[in-house]
Amino acid sequence: MNDILNKLKTKLQNHSTIVIAVSGGPDSMVLLSLLYKIKKEKNLKLICAHVNHKLRKESEEEAKMLKTFCTHNNIIFEYMEINEYKGNKENYARKKRYEFFEKLIKKYSSSYLLTAHHGDDLTETIMMRLIRGSSLKGYAGFNEITEKENYKIIRPLITKTKEEILNYAIKTNIPYAIDKTNNSDVFTRNRIRKYILPKLKEENKSVHLKFLEFSKKLTETEKFLEKITKEKLKQIYKEKIIDINLLKNEDELIQKQIIHHILNKTYKDNINKITNEHVNNIMHTLKSKNSNKKINLPNNKIFIKSYNKAWIEENKTNNPYDIILNKKVTLSNKDIIEIIDETMDHSNYVTKINSKDIKLPLHVRTKKDGDKLILKGINKTKKIKDIFIDEKIPITERTNWPIVTDDNDEIIWLPGLKKTKFDREKDQNYDIIIRYQKKGSL
């Protein structure tokens, strides 16, 4: 770890106050110990910031162990508990942790926050983003140094593997705790860590350094594109409104960069909730010939297109939706509409269509005023409103009842209630089968 010690000596100024995020695991304990080694030489003031997530019974003892370590080594110990969670636990915990760290940065007038993220962490993060989909910036994972407004986040262990860090901790008798939940297969990151990463290391023991190189190249590219994007934004995005005509004049890569930039500004620390599918849906909506369109986004936000303008706002009703159906759509009430390969079901909960008869992609949306469909067999037009009345659908369910349309907003199916002229029989030509599953029937 001499190279890490030299790196710390170079990057940290003398007489600095350093806030260190310490979980109590081997990674953060090694980082804390390395900083302690240069504490006297650099005249550093060390602040150990520990967050107890209260999710494991061992966490109380781990906090005591860490406090004892800090007391014996003249390190300031700062502690916070998370006693309740809202929404996604992982995102909420991360948000609370960094709020705590920034509070300490201000309290101690520190210029540095150090975290123990290592090379395996970076590799896992990039792989998770590749699997889920992300922006160019997201695919890069995280950088060794992140410049904040008043401080820097430094990740000195980014060139080391978990194995190297653990071996060092054992060799030098550094105390640490083990989080047993890291072995659980429930979490995607754990499965990547246990099954995929070892296979990559069989091919190249230093694969983490290749991922670091990949990350740096993506970051350089993203910075270059961001510079161009910011110039374009001055004309295209004013007062949080997108000028669609101006946007369409740009290369599609720049268009996507602009959308990613807007989403980053909108979601900030929650940007990991945005996936490629969200961006693709927005791009498709912007290109659509439909003058007015809305699509749902995470965190109760909605993307609105109105003629030549588009913007993101809070979804005040939390009812209307328009979702592109690629393979499967899970509605807010847990109902599922999905494309399947085959079925023996001939009820109104399944429809078979020929893609040549419609314009793809398919959409799942809520009812609009004046909605009509052409009923199967009798070729008669009927209002959706009248079908709801005939079928005795409660008023409370009508607003959010799913309707499947093509990209021209032609209604091709009223799931669970009525088939349209687009439905095909078993002996006719069709290449798409759609099934509707109400939560009560799952």
TORTI-734204 format. One line per field, with one value per residue (C-alpha): residue number from 0; residue in three letters; chain; y negated, z negated, x. Coordinates in pm, 1 decimal, m for minus. Example, Ala and Ser with C-alpha at 12.3 -4.5 7.8 and 13.67 -1.06 7.14 Angstrom:
2
num <- (0 / 1)
residuo <- (ALA / SER)
cadena <- (A / A)
y <- (450.0 / 106.0)
z <- (m780.0 / m714.0)
x <- (1230.0 / 1367.0)
REM end
This chain:
442
num <- (0 / 1 / 2 / 3 / 4 / 5 / 6 / 7 / 8 / 9 / 10 / 11 / 12 / 13 / 14 / 15 / 16 / 17 / 18 / 19 / 20 / 21 / 22 / 23 / 24 / 25 / 26 / 27 / 28 / 29 / 30 / 31 / 32 / 33 / 34 / 35 / 36 / 37 / 38 / 39 / 40 / 41 / 42 / 43 / 44 / 45 / 46 / 47 / 48 / 49 / 50 / 51 / 52 / 53 / 54 / 55 / 56 / 57 / 58 / 59 / 60 / 61 / 62 / 63 / 64 / 65 / 66 / 67 / 68 / 69 / 70 / 71 / 72 / 73 / 74 / 75 / 76 / 77 / 78 / 79 / 80 / 81 / 82 / 83 / 84 / 85 / 86 / 87 / 88 / 89 / 90 / 91 / 92 / 93 / 94 / 95 / 96 / 97 / 98 / 99 / 100 / 101 / 102 / 103 / 104 / 105 / 106 / 107 / 108 / 109 / 110 / 111 / 112 / 113 / 114 / 115 / 116 / 117 / 118 / 119 / 120 / 121 / 122 / 123 / 124 / 125 / 126 / 127 / 128 / 129 / 130 / 131 / 132 / 133 / 134 / 135 / 136 / 137 / 138 / 139 / 140 / 141 / 142 / 143 / 144 / 145 / 146 / 147 / 148 / 149 / 150 / 151 / 152 / 153 / 154 / 155 / 156 / 157 / 158 / 159 / 160 / 161 / 162 / 163 / 164 / 165 / 166 / 167 / 168 / 169 / 170 / 171 / 172 / 173 / 174 / 175 / 176 / 177 / 178 / 179 / 180 / 181 / 182 / 183 / 184 / 185 / 186 / 187 / 188 / 189 / 190 / 191 / 192 / 193 / 194 / 195 / 196 / 197 / 198 / 199 / 200 / 201 / 202 / 203 / 204 / 205 / 206 / 207 / 208 / 209 / 210 / 211 / 212 / 213 / 214 / 215 / 216 / 217 / 218 / 219 / 220 / 221 / 222 / 223 / 224 / 225 / 226 / 227 / 228 / 229 / 230 / 231 / 232 / 233 / 234 / 235 / 236 / 237 / 238 / 239 / 240 / 241 / 242 / 243 / 244 / 245 / 246 / 247 / 248 / 249 / 250 / 251 / 252 / 253 / 254 / 255 / 256 / 257 / 258 / 259 / 260 / 261 / 262 / 263 / 264 / 265 / 266 / 267 / 268 / 269 / 270 / 271 / 272 / 273 / 274 / 275 / 276 / 277 / 278 / 279 / 280 / 281 / 282 / 283 / 284 / 285 / 286 / 287 / 288 / 289 / 290 / 291 / 292 / 293 / 294 / 295 / 296 / 297 / 298 / 299 / 300 / 301 / 302 / 303 / 304 / 305 / 306 / 307 / 308 / 309 / 310 / 311 / 312 / 313 / 314 / 315 / 316 / 317 / 318 / 319 / 320 / 321 / 322 / 323 / 324 / 325 / 326 / 327 / 328 / 329 / 330 / 331 / 332 / 333 / 334 / 335 / 336 / 337 / 338 / 339 / 340 / 341 / 342 / 343 / 344 / 345 / 346 / 347 / 348 / 349 / 350 / 351 / 352 / 353 / 354 / 355 / 356 / 357 / 358 / 359 / 360 / 361 / 362 / 363 / 364 / 365 / 366 / 367 / 368 / 369 / 370 / 371 / 372 / 373 / 374 / 375 / 376 / 377 / 378 / 379 / 380 / 381 / 382 / 383 / 384 / 385 / 386 / 387 / 388 / 389 / 390 / 391 / 392 / 393 / 394 / 395 / 396 / 397 / 398 / 399 / 400 / 401 / 402 / 403 / 404 / 405 / 406 / 407 / 408 / 409 / 410 / 411 / 412 / 413 / 414 / 415 / 416 / 417 / 418 / 419 / 420 / 421 / 422 / 423 / 424 / 425 / 426 / 427 / 428 / 429 / 430 / 431 / 432 / 433 / 434 / 435 / 436 / 437 / 438 / 439 / 440 / 441)
residuo <- (MET / ASN / ASP / ILE / LEU / ASN / LYS / LEU / LYS / THR / LYS / LEU / GLN / ASN / HIS / SER / THR / ILE / VAL / ILE / ALA / VAL / SER / GLY / GLY / PRO / ASP / SER / MET / VAL / LEU / LEU / SER / LEU / LEU / TYR / LYS / ILE / LYS / LYS / GLU / LYS / ASN / LEU / LYS / LEU / ILE / CYS / ALA / HIS / VAL / ASN / HIS / LYS / LEU / ARG / LYS / GLU / SER / GLU / GLU / GLU / ALA / LYS / MET / LEU / LYS / THR / PHE / CYS / THR / HIS / ASN / ASN / ILE / ILE / PHE / GLU / TYR / MET / GLU / ILE / ASN / GLU / TYR / LYS / GLY / ASN / LYS / GLU / ASN / TYR / ALA / ARG / LYS / LYS / ARG / TYR / GLU / PHE / PHE / GLU / LYS / LEU / ILE / LYS / LYS / TYR / SER / SER / SER / TYR / LEU / LEU / THR / ALA / HIS / HIS / GLY / ASP / ASP / LEU / THR / GLU / THR / ILE / MET / MET / ARG / LEU / ILE / ARG / GLY / SER / SER / LEU / LYS / GLY / TYR / ALA / GLY / PHE / ASN / GLU / ILE / THR / GLU / LYS / GLU / ASN / TYR / LYS / ILE / ILE / ARG / PRO / LEU / ILE / THR / LYS / THR / LYS / GLU / GLU / ILE / LEU / ASN / TYR / ALA / ILE / LYS / THR / ASN / ILE / PRO / TYR / ALA / ILE / ASP / LYS / THR / ASN / ASN / SER / ASP / VAL / PHE / THR / ARG / ASN / ARG / ILE / ARG / LYS / TYR / ILE / LEU / PRO / LYS / LEU / LYS / GLU / GLU / ASN / LYS / SER / VAL / HIS / LEU / LYS / PHE / LEU / GLU / PHE / SER / LYS / LYS / LEU / THR / GLU / THR / GLU / LYS / PHE / LEU / GLU / LYS / ILE / THR / LYS / GLU / LYS / LEU / LYS / GLN / ILE / TYR / LYS / GLU / LYS / ILE / ILE / ASP / ILE / ASN / LEU / LEU / LYS / ASN / GLU / ASP / GLU / LEU / ILE / GLN / LYS / GLN / ILE / ILE / HIS / HIS / ILE / LEU / ASN / LYS / THR / TYR / LYS / ASP / ASN / ILE / ASN / LYS / ILE / THR / ASN / GLU / HIS / VAL / ASN / ASN / ILE / MET / HIS / THR / LEU / LYS / SER / LYS / ASN / SER / ASN / LYS / LYS / ILE / ASN / LEU / PRO / ASN / ASN / LYS / ILE / PHE / ILE / LYS / SER / TYR / ASN / LYS / ALA / TRP / ILE / GLU / GLU / ASN / LYS / THR / ASN / ASN / PRO / TYR / ASP / ILE / ILE / LEU / ASN / LYS / LYS / VAL / THR / LEU / SER / ASN / LYS / ASP / ILE / ILE / GLU / ILE / ILE / ASP / GLU / THR / MET / ASP / HIS / SER / ASN / TYR / VAL / THR / LYS / ILE / ASN / SER / LYS / ASP / ILE / LYS / LEU / PRO / LEU / HIS / VAL / ARG / THR / LYS / LYS / ASP / GLY / ASP / LYS / LEU / ILE / LEU / LYS / GLY / ILE / ASN / LYS / THR / LYS / LYS / ILE / LYS / ASP / ILE / PHE / ILE / ASP / GLU / LYS / ILE / PRO / ILE / THR / GLU / ARG / THR / ASN / TRP / PRO / ILE / VAL / THR / ASP / ASP / ASN / ASP / GLU / ILE / ILE / TRP / LEU / PRO / GLY / LEU / LYS / LYS / THR / LYS / PHE / ASP / ARG / GLU / LYS / ASP / GLN / ASN / TYR / ASP / ILE / ILE / ILE / ARG / TYR / GLN / LYS / LYS / GLY / SER / LEU)
cadena <- (A / A / A / A / A / A / A / A / A / A / A / A / A / A / A / A / A / A / A / A / A / A / A / A / A / A / A / A / A / A / A / A / A / A / A / A / A / A / A / A / A / A / A / A / A / A / A / A / A / A / A / A / A / A / A / A / A / A / A / A / A / A / A / A / A / A / A / A / A / A / A / A / A / A / A / A / A / A / A / A / A / A / A / A / A / A / A / A / A / A / A / A / A / A / A / A / A / A / A / A / A / A / A / A / A / A / A / A / A / A / A / A / A / A / A / A / A / A / A / A / A / A / A / A / A / A / A / A / A / A / A / A / A / A / A / A / A / A / A / A / A / A / A / A / A / A / A / A / A / A / A / A / A / A / A / A / A / A / A / A / A / A / A / A / A / A / A / A / A / A / A / A / A / A / A / A / A / A / A / A / A / A / A / A / A / A / A / A / A / A / A / A / A / A / A / A / A / A / A / A / A / A / A / A / A / A / A / A / A / A / A / A / A / A / A / A / A / A / A / A / A / A / A / A / A / A / A / A / A / A / A / A / A / A / A / A / A / A / A / A / A / A / A / A / A / A / A / A / A / A / A / A / A / A / A / A / A / A / A / A / A / A / A / A / A / A / A / A / A / A / A / A / A / A / A / A / A / A / A / A / A / A / A / A / A / A / A / A / A / A / A / A / A / A / A / A / A / A / A / A / A / A / A / A / A / A / A / A / A / A / A / A / A / A / A / A / A / A / A / A / A / A / A / A / A / A / A / A / A / A / A / A / A / A / A / A / A / A / A / A / A / A / A / A / A / A / A / A / A / A / A / A / A / A / A / A / A / A / A / A / A / A / A / A / A / A / A / A / A / A / A / A / A / A / A / A / A / A / A / A / A / A / A / A / A / A / A / A / A / A / A / A / A / A / A / A / A / A / A / A / A / A / A / A / A / A / A / A / A / A / A / A / A / A / A / A / A / A / A / A / A / A / A / A / A / A / A / A / A / A / A / A / A / A / A / A / A / A / A / A / A / A)
y <- (0.0 / m230.2 / m364.9 / m465.5 / m633.7 / m832.1 / m923.6 / m1052.4 / m1254.4 / m1415.5 / m1486.2 / m1608.4 / m1943.2 / m1983.6 / m2098.5 / m1972.4 / m1846.9 / m1519.9 / m1366.2 / m990.0 / m778.8 / m467.8 / m172.9 / 44.6 / 294.5 / 382.1 / 126.0 / m180.2 / m61.1 / m23.4 / m372.6 / m514.9 / m337.3 / m466.3 / m821.1 / m770.3 / m670.8 / m1013.8 / m1209.0 / m1337.2 / m1393.2 / m1599.4 / m1747.6 / m1622.5 / m1643.6 / m1322.4 / m1298.9 / m945.9 / m964.4 / m651.3 / m582.7 / m307.7 / m189.4 / 9.6 / 299.4 / 562.3 / 661.2 / 651.0 / 281.0 / 164.2 / 358.8 / 243.0 / m120.4 / m62.0 / 106.9 / m186.4 / m445.2 / m263.5 / m254.4 / m629.4 / m710.6 / m512.3 / m683.5 / m1039.9 / m1049.4 / m1246.4 / m1011.0 / m1140.2 / m914.2 / m908.2 / m657.0 / m596.2 / m478.2 / m480.8 / m453.3 / m608.3 / m465.0 / m275.1 / m183.2 / m197.9 / m539.1 / m681.0 / m558.9 / m702.3 / m1037.6 / m1047.5 / m943.9 / m1219.8 / m1476.6 / m1371.3 / m1391.0 / m1737.7 / m1853.2 / m1745.4 / m1912.1 / m2241.0 / m2181.0 / m2124.2 / m2351.0 / m2053.0 / m2046.8 / m1668.4 / m1373.6 / m1039.2 / m716.2 / m359.8 / m269.2 / m32.5 / 115.2 / 403.3 / 155.6 / m40.4 / 275.3 / 388.7 / 44.7 / 25.8 / 377.6 / 296.3 / m14.7 / 182.5 / 439.8 / 181.1 / m88.3 / m438.7 / m757.4 / m795.0 / m950.8 / m666.7 / m398.5 / m555.7 / m462.2 / m697.4 / m890.0 / m883.6 / m1251.7 / m1430.6 / m1808.3 / m1949.9 / m2318.1 / m2352.5 / m2022.8 / m1717.4 / m1355.8 / m1137.5 / m759.1 / m663.3 / m284.8 / m284.6 / m106.1 / 176.7 / 491.9 / 613.5 / 903.7 / 672.7 / 456.2 / 752.3 / 913.6 / 587.0 / 557.8 / 912.9 / 869.3 / 544.9 / 652.1 / 378.0 / 447.8 / 466.3 / 599.1 / 818.3 / 743.8 / 1087.8 / 942.0 / 893.4 / 1268.7 / 1264.9 / 1346.3 / 1117.4 / 814.1 / 770.3 / 627.1 / 931.4 / 1171.7 / 981.3 / 984.0 / 1356.3 / 1509.5 / 1273.0 / 1077.5 / 1390.4 / 1516.9 / 1185.6 / 1206.3 / 1552.6 / 1388.6 / 1093.0 / 1060.7 / 682.0 / 646.6 / 376.6 / 153.0 / 207.9 / 98.7 / m205.2 / m290.0 / m241.0 / m470.8 / m744.3 / m734.1 / m758.5 / m1048.4 / m1233.7 / m1176.7 / m1282.2 / m1604.0 / m1690.8 / m1623.8 / m1811.5 / m2119.3 / m2107.7 / m2028.6 / m2329.1 / m2560.5 / m2405.1 / m2419.3 / m2799.3 / m2806.8 / m2483.5 / m2475.8 / m2803.2 / m2845.3 / m2464.8 / m2436.8 / m2237.7 / m2389.9 / m2069.2 / m2217.3 / m2343.0 / m2011.9 / m1815.3 / m2015.9 / m1854.9 / m1519.6 / m1245.2 / m1196.0 / m1562.8 / m1531.5 / m1246.3 / m1436.2 / m1727.6 / m1497.5 / m1335.4 / m1680.6 / m1786.7 / m1461.1 / m1500.1 / m1850.7 / m1725.5 / m1413.3 / m1505.7 / m1236.9 / m1018.5 / m1000.7 / m624.2 / m585.6 / m691.0 / m408.9 / m385.6 / m301.2 / m634.1 / m823.3 / m622.4 / m687.2 / m1060.4 / m1056.7 / m865.9 / m1111.0 / m1408.2 / m1250.7 / m1144.9 / m1318.9 / m1340.3 / m1702.8 / m1632.4 / m1348.3 / m1261.3 / m986.8 / m889.6 / m920.2 / m803.4 / m1002.0 / m1104.4 / m1322.6 / m1346.4 / m1440.0 / m1653.6 / m1730.5 / m2004.4 / m2097.4 / m2243.6 / m2252.9 / m1989.5 / m1991.7 / m1785.9 / m1861.5 / m1700.1 / m1460.6 / m1629.4 / m1371.6 / m1063.9 / m902.6 / m952.2 / m741.1 / m655.7 / m380.1 / m220.5 / 155.9 / 326.7 / 654.2 / 593.2 / 308.7 / 327.1 / 67.5 / m122.8 / 111.5 / 413.2 / 519.9 / 654.2 / 619.0 / 822.6 / 965.2 / 1346.3 / 1623.7 / 1846.0 / 1910.2 / 2125.0 / 1837.9 / 1692.8 / 1460.3 / 1081.2 / 1101.7 / 1192.3 / 1038.8 / 1154.2 / 893.4 / 863.1 / 594.0 / 514.1 / 379.7 / 123.3 / m124.3 / m17.6 / m68.2 / 28.5 / m196.8 / m134.6 / m445.3 / m574.4 / m687.8 / m1017.0 / m1209.9 / m1082.8 / m754.8 / m505.4 / m162.4 / 56.7 / 375.5 / 712.4 / 903.4 / 639.1 / 362.6 / 114.8 / m192.2 / m228.2 / m479.4 / m351.6 / m542.0 / m340.4 / m10.3 / m96.1 / m165.2 / 155.9 / 362.7 / 191.8 / 85.3 / m128.2 / m496.9 / m471.9 / m214.8 / m384.7 / m661.5 / m421.8 / m131.5 / m34.4 / m90.3 / 50.5 / m163.7 / m172.8 / m468.7 / m650.1 / m632.6 / m386.8 / m174.2 / 190.8 / 348.0 / 271.2 / 530.8 / 760.7 / 606.2 / 583.3 / 693.3 / 477.1 / 531.8 / 584.9 / 911.4 / 1223.4 / 1579.6 / 1881.5 / 1971.8 / 1615.0 / 1439.2 / 1271.2 / 1214.9 / 1039.9 / 1188.0 / 956.5 / 1074.2 / 879.6 / 1006.5 / 833.5 / 845.4 / 1055.9 / 1327.9 / 1353.1)
z <- (0.0 / 25.0 / 356.3 / 187.0 / m96.9 / 155.8 / 342.1 / 20.6 / m65.3 / 278.3 / 302.7 / m53.9 / m162.7 / m494.5 / m789.4 / m619.8 / m787.8 / m630.5 / m658.2 / m601.1 / m530.3 / m743.3 / m752.7 / m969.2 / m690.2 / m576.9 / m292.4 / m499.4 / m798.0 / m576.1 / m437.2 / m788.1 / m899.5 / m599.3 / m677.3 / m1039.0 / m919.1 / m759.2 / m1015.4 / m1210.6 / m906.7 / m722.8 / m1041.0 / m945.8 / m1143.2 / m1083.4 / m1114.8 / m1107.3 / m976.8 / m1054.7 / m958.8 / m1138.3 / m897.5 / m1174.4 / m935.1 / m1111.6 / m1476.2 / m1452.9 / m1361.0 / m1724.5 / m1813.0 / m1494.9 / m1586.4 / m1933.7 / m1783.6 / m1551.3 / m1824.9 / m2043.5 / m1756.4 / m1700.1 / m2072.3 / m2099.9 / m1795.0 / m1864.1 / m1567.6 / m1593.6 / m1574.0 / m1422.5 / m1426.1 / m1267.1 / m1271.3 / m1004.9 / m1199.4 / m921.3 / m544.5 / m271.9 / 77.0 / 218.2 / m81.0 / 107.3 / 263.4 / m59.1 / m263.3 / m13.1 / m19.3 / m400.9 / m415.6 / m186.1 / m365.8 / m684.4 / m517.5 / m376.7 / m717.9 / m860.4 / m573.2 / m675.5 / m1049.7 / m1030.4 / m728.6 / m546.8 / m183.1 / m147.9 / m175.9 / m134.7 / m61.5 / m38.1 / 303.6 / 471.2 / 816.8 / 772.6 / 666.3 / 987.9 / 1201.8 / 1034.8 / 1074.7 / 1445.9 / 1503.4 / 1319.8 / 1533.8 / 1852.2 / 1754.8 / 1657.7 / 1910.7 / 1835.5 / 1977.9 / 2095.9 / 1759.0 / 1580.4 / 1770.9 / 1646.8 / 1289.1 / 1057.8 / 1077.8 / 847.8 / 775.0 / 790.9 / 768.5 / 558.3 / 504.8 / 180.9 / 145.3 / 326.0 / 297.8 / 327.1 / 369.7 / 314.1 / 327.1 / 678.1 / 818.5 / 560.5 / 549.6 / 256.0 / 214.4 / 191.6 / m67.5 / m276.4 / m268.8 / m385.8 / m670.4 / m786.7 / m750.5 / m951.6 / m1212.5 / m1126.4 / m1301.1 / m1076.5 / m1060.3 / m791.1 / m660.7 / m599.5 / m370.8 / m112.6 / m51.0 / 23.4 / 381.1 / 347.3 / 466.4 / 824.0 / 711.6 / 491.8 / 777.2 / 1002.9 / 724.0 / 651.3 / 996.2 / 1278.7 / 1146.1 / 1055.8 / 1413.6 / 1551.2 / 1318.5 / 1452.5 / 1793.0 / 1655.2 / 1291.0 / 1333.9 / 1508.2 / 1256.3 / 1404.4 / 1752.6 / 1620.5 / 1463.9 / 1800.6 / 1966.6 / 1706.1 / 1766.6 / 2144.3 / 2106.1 / 1863.6 / 2110.0 / 2391.4 / 2173.7 / 2072.9 / 2437.7 / 2532.4 / 2224.1 / 2339.3 / 2675.6 / 2510.1 / 2277.8 / 2575.7 / 2757.8 / 2443.9 / 2438.7 / 2749.6 / 2715.8 / 2343.8 / 2197.3 / 1874.4 / 1847.2 / 2184.9 / 2479.2 / 2826.9 / 3021.6 / 3367.4 / 3262.3 / 3091.8 / 3407.3 / 3601.1 / 3395.8 / 3444.1 / 3252.0 / 3022.2 / 2917.6 / 2879.1 / 2633.4 / 2449.4 / 2407.4 / 2273.4 / 2032.6 / 1918.2 / 1846.2 / 1662.0 / 1456.4 / 1355.5 / 1272.7 / 1075.8 / 934.0 / 677.9 / 793.5 / 1155.1 / 1117.3 / 1140.2 / 1505.1 / 1751.1 / 2126.1 / 2169.0 / 2018.8 / 2251.7 / 2554.0 / 2466.8 / 2445.2 / 2778.2 / 2940.5 / 2800.1 / 2934.2 / 3283.5 / 3276.2 / 3506.5 / 3218.9 / 3116.0 / 2753.5 / 2552.9 / 2194.8 / 2055.4 / 1694.7 / 1535.6 / 1194.0 / 873.2 / 981.7 / 1267.7 / 1616.2 / 1953.9 / 2157.4 / 2527.8 / 2656.1 / 3021.7 / 3050.6 / 2678.1 / 2418.7 / 2047.7 / 1727.0 / 1435.6 / 1127.7 / 1206.7 / 997.4 / 1063.4 / 1060.4 / 1282.8 / 1656.9 / 1819.5 / 2165.2 / 2166.2 / 2466.6 / 2462.5 / 2568.7 / 2375.6 / 2046.6 / 1860.6 / 1489.4 / 1395.8 / 1068.3 / 937.1 / 1021.2 / 1322.8 / 1604.0 / 1980.6 / 2165.5 / 2504.7 / 2489.2 / 2727.4 / 2715.7 / 2525.6 / 2531.6 / 2385.3 / 2622.5 / 2369.9 / 2368.8 / 2158.7 / 2470.8 / 2816.7 / 3125.0 / 3383.5 / 3709.6 / 3692.4 / 4061.7 / 3966.8 / 3718.0 / 3659.0 / 3396.9 / 3119.9 / 2906.8 / 2622.0 / 2297.0 / 2184.3 / 1989.7 / 2134.7 / 2319.8 / 2376.3 / 2686.7 / 2710.3 / 2950.9 / 3083.5 / 3365.3 / 3214.5 / 3350.2 / 3569.2 / 3608.8 / 3730.0 / 3517.1 / 3351.5 / 2981.4 / 2719.7 / 2441.9 / 2196.5 / 2304.0 / 2276.9 / 1917.8 / 1841.8 / 2011.2 / 1828.6 / 1497.4 / 1437.7 / 1119.2 / 1180.1 / 957.0 / 1197.2 / 1526.6 / 1503.3 / 1487.1 / 1693.6 / 1950.2 / 2319.4 / 2582.9 / 2891.1 / 3177.8 / 3242.5 / 3434.5 / 3118.1 / 3285.4 / 3014.0 / 3083.7 / 2758.8 / 2439.2 / 2211.6 / 2023.8 / 2181.8 / 2563.1 / 2868.3 / 3178.3 / 3552.9 / 3516.7 / 3323.6 / 3525.4 / 3489.3 / 3443.9 / 3816.2 / 3927.9 / 3965.1 / 3649.2 / 3500.4 / 3170.6 / 2871.9 / 2581.5 / 2244.9 / 1962.3 / 1605.7 / 1330.6 / 992.5 / 852.2 / 1110.7 / 1068.0)
x <- (0.0 / 302.9 / 174.9 / m153.1 / 38.0 / 242.1 / m75.3 / m235.3 / 73.9 / 64.7 / m307.7 / m371.9 / m237.5 / m59.2 / m272.9 / m590.6 / m907.3 / m1019.5 / m1367.7 / m1348.9 / m1660.8 / m1605.8 / m1845.3 / m1621.8 / m1555.4 / m1199.9 / m1194.7 / m1276.7 / m1073.0 / m765.8 / m823.2 / m859.5 / m541.2 / m344.1 / m452.2 / m350.1 / m1.6 / 50.2 / m153.9 / 145.3 / 369.0 / 104.2 / m44.8 / m392.4 / m713.6 / m909.2 / m1287.3 / m1429.6 / m1789.2 / m1988.5 / m2351.2 / m2544.1 / m2814.6 / m2986.5 / m3050.2 / m2837.5 / m2814.0 / m2432.0 / m2432.2 / m2440.5 / m2126.2 / m1953.9 / m2020.5 / m1873.0 / m1566.4 / m1509.6 / m1557.7 / m1303.6 / m1053.3 / m1093.9 / m1060.7 / m735.6 / m589.7 / m701.1 / m940.7 / m1265.5 / m1565.1 / m1891.7 / m2196.0 / m2540.9 / m2827.4 / m3091.2 / m3394.8 / m3655.3 / m3651.9 / m3865.9 / m3902.0 / m3604.4 / m3383.4 / m3054.5 / m3122.9 / m3262.9 / m2963.4 / m2716.5 / m2894.2 / m2887.9 / m2521.8 / m2406.2 / m2621.6 / m2439.4 / m2097.2 / m2167.0 / m2285.6 / m1949.4 / m1761.6 / m1923.6 / m1890.6 / m1514.2 / m1445.4 / m1298.4 / m1192.5 / m1186.3 / m1422.5 / m1246.0 / m1431.9 / m1298.8 / m1439.3 / m1194.6 / m1135.5 / m1379.3 / m1649.1 / m1593.3 / m1605.9 / m1929.3 / m2087.0 / m2004.0 / m2138.3 / m2461.6 / m2508.3 / m2437.1 / m2698.7 / m2960.6 / m2876.3 / m2754.5 / m2605.3 / m2246.5 / m2165.7 / m2343.8 / m2154.0 / m1827.5 / m1919.5 / m1732.4 / m1405.6 / m1105.3 / m1165.6 / m1499.8 / m1492.4 / m1774.8 / m1849.5 / m1653.0 / m1468.8 / m1331.6 / m1439.0 / m1128.2 / m1131.5 / m765.3 / m821.6 / m968.5 / m661.0 / m678.6 / m887.4 / m1092.0 / m850.0 / m547.2 / m717.3 / m834.3 / m489.8 / m333.8 / m584.6 / m505.8 / m129.3 / m121.2 / m381.5 / m627.7 / m962.2 / m1267.5 / m1622.9 / m1781.0 / m2128.8 / m2282.6 / m2550.9 / m2272.5 / m2295.1 / m2667.7 / m2773.1 / m3074.6 / m2879.0 / m2756.6 / m2422.8 / m2358.4 / m2430.0 / m2189.2 / m1928.1 / m1964.6 / m2014.2 / m1916.3 / m1618.4 / m1416.9 / m1457.8 / m1329.8 / m1029.6 / m954.3 / m910.2 / m712.9 / m611.0 / m588.1 / m924.9 / m1022.0 / m751.1 / m898.7 / m1236.3 / m1068.6 / m913.3 / m1252.8 / m1409.6 / m1150.0 / m1199.7 / m1576.8 / m1535.6 / m1308.9 / m1557.9 / m1850.2 / m1672.0 / m1609.1 / m1971.8 / m2091.3 / m1900.1 / m2077.7 / m2410.7 / m2395.7 / m2349.4 / m2645.1 / m2861.2 / m2848.2 / m3069.0 / m3265.0 / m3354.3 / m3477.1 / m3674.1 / m3692.9 / m3871.8 / m3731.1 / m3769.5 / m3835.0 / m3768.0 / m3425.1 / m3349.2 / m3433.5 / m3172.5 / m2895.9 / m2726.8 / m2908.7 / m2609.5 / m2628.5 / m3005.7 / m2958.9 / m2686.2 / m2924.4 / m3195.8 / m2946.5 / m2832.6 / m3190.9 / m3262.2 / m2943.0 / m3049.2 / m3398.8 / m3307.6 / m2963.1 / m2870.9 / m3163.9 / m3043.3 / m2983.3 / m3362.8 / m3340.9 / m3268.0 / m3211.7 / m3577.8 / m3682.6 / m3447.8 / m3562.3 / m3927.1 / m3856.7 / m3672.2 / m3956.1 / m4211.0 / m4014.8 / m4007.0 / m4372.4 / m4618.8 / m4864.6 / m4886.5 / m4972.2 / m4827.6 / m4736.2 / m4515.2 / m4454.3 / m4110.8 / m3983.2 / m4043.0 / m4392.4 / m4270.0 / m4413.2 / m4263.1 / m4503.0 / m4491.4 / m4721.4 / m4675.9 / m4323.0 / m4249.0 / m4163.5 / m4087.4 / m4077.8 / m4307.8 / m4456.6 / m4740.0 / m5005.3 / m5277.8 / m5055.4 / m5320.2 / m5259.4 / m4990.5 / m4862.5 / m4601.4 / m4435.4 / m4489.5 / m4167.9 / m4203.1 / m4376.8 / m4547.4 / m4626.4 / m4886.6 / m4894.4 / m5168.5 / m4943.5 / m5153.1 / m4931.8 / m4956.6 / m4695.6 / m4607.6 / m4590.9 / m4487.9 / m4797.0 / m5118.9 / m5434.2 / m5636.6 / m5900.4 / m6064.7 / m6064.4 / m5748.0 / m5549.6 / m5532.2 / m5340.9 / m5247.4 / m5057.0 / m4786.9 / m4850.9 / m5196.4 / m5067.5 / m4785.6 / m4533.5 / m4440.9 / m4737.7 / m4848.8 / m5034.1 / m5218.1 / m5513.9 / m5845.3 / m5881.6 / m6200.7 / m6381.8 / m6187.5 / m6350.9 / m6268.6 / m6396.4 / m6539.3 / m6431.0 / m6674.9 / m6944.2 / m6709.2 / m6901.3 / m6749.9 / m6817.6 / m6705.9 / m6481.0 / m6699.8 / m7006.1 / m6815.9 / m6719.3 / m7086.8 / m7205.0 / m6944.5 / m7027.1 / m6667.0 / m6653.6 / m6583.8 / m6275.5 / m6124.4 / m6210.4 / m5949.9 / m5655.1 / m5792.4 / m5525.0 / m5586.3 / m5349.8 / m5288.2 / m5046.2 / m4815.2 / m5090.3 / m5301.2 / m5540.6 / m5700.8 / m5626.1 / m5746.0 / m5934.5 / m5766.9 / m5999.9 / m6310.8 / m6322.5 / m6127.5 / m6113.6 / m6103.9 / m5726.4 / m5764.8 / m5679.8 / m5809.1 / m5582.4 / m5592.2 / m5517.0 / m5183.6 / m5051.9 / m4706.6 / m4780.1 / m4966.9 / m5048.1 / m5174.5 / m5335.7 / m5301.0 / m5492.3 / m5320.4 / m5604.0 / m5538.4 / m5159.7)
REM end
